[in-house]
């Protein structure tokens, strides 16, 4: 299909389609989670993005030494339980890798996304889907409101002849041209009615709501979001807020470090994982106006 064929109204992206928007935001929010951690020392056979995409979406990933491909990872299933109801076996079936059932801790390591995933693996799937639906609903509402804002009046007519004349007049006005209606019967049969009854600041409120929803998602995964109102806050308030965010990221970091340590011990690797600086709350706080006596009048933007 050529660019010209794409550039038509019929092929325009259906912003008001919640179903289409839902898929779009699942991909977008997943992408925001994918780059949270930096791995070093990984062999070429074990890409970081393969580890992370399984941790984020499924809550766990199995890492094992494949007889053909070397140290690798796969999504699979967990079976068996120990005295704490933690899985004892990892089972995978993959077209290229084949299939196998591996004993966790003997010839396989299972990494988890969070501590809660150890008992009930679910990753960020539920979180991403929940916020993707909210974002798609907001986009649909914004699109509908924008379209409705164009029609301040709805033209009510008594027959097709008058409808054609009114449509011609509207098209002329849209093109910046003058148009004259010279039949009294047309004016008599034409009744403009109020159409757009939405509150004038509805679109602005929806845009603010969209930003708040996105910020909430980022904070759920422990990422510092920008305060859309740029309010000044005292340092104690900011510190409390940042501590809550760091609780989330600390859980994510510690479970990954635990998994990486187990991999290093079993397979003799030297892998390490750290939180990406871009997502690190403690490294991205801009505090100004402090003083040496420790007063609480320090503010941030």
Secondary structure, 3 states (H helix, E strand, C coil): CCHHHHCCHHHCCCCCCHHHHHHHHHHHHHHHHHCCEEEECCCCCCCHHHHHHHHHHHCEEEEEEECCCEEEEECCEEEEECCCCCEEEEEEEECCCEEEEEEECCCEEEEECCCHHHHCCCCCHHHHHHHHHHHHHHHHHHHHHHHHHHCCEEEEECCHHHHHHHHHHHHHHHCCCCCCCCCHHHHHCEEEEECCCCCCCHHHHHHHHHHHHHHHHHHHCCCCCCCCCCCCEEHHHHHHHHHHHHHHHHHHHHHHHHHHHHHHHHHCCCCEEEECHHHCHHHCCCEECCCCCCCCCCEEC
